[in-house]
Amino acid sequence: MRRILVFPLLILMAIAMAQTVAPPTVTVDDVLGDIERFDKQGLVAVKGVVSEFVQKTSARGNKYFTFKLKGGKGELNVFSNGEAPAELKNKAEVIATGTFRKTKKLAEFEVKNEIDASPVKDKPNGVKITVPAG
């Protein structure tokens, strides 16, 4: 009886651990070269260089930030709820982890090629600075 209970518990633990492990890191150009593969396919971790960084507050008072993540040949948009890390500045090298969407429709406009790096409980979402701007 004891063995019967142990196996399902091991499977559940493996699933839980797999959901919290960061995905392999890819480049902006990898994503742009195969958009359909990455579109809404779970977590993606993308490395690149920050440009057009802006910290904002919505009309409802919610903080968020956006920036362009530049690669060798193109760029992606990055969005995240909350306050940006203090070290996040233009020209910093980062890894943005979140959900990639080819198209995101909002009330008044549409955003293309966006990573939503908003924090999610038990997920490695976010923006990690690998080389500060300098």
Buried (B, 14 or more C-beta within 10 A) or exposed (E): EEEEEEEEEEEEEEEEEEEEEBEEBBBBBBBBBEBEEBBEEEBBBBBBBBEEBEEEEEEEEEEBBBBBBBBEEBBBBBBBBBEBBEEBBEEBBBBBBBBBBBEBEEEEEEBEBBBBBBEBEEBBBBBBBEEEBE
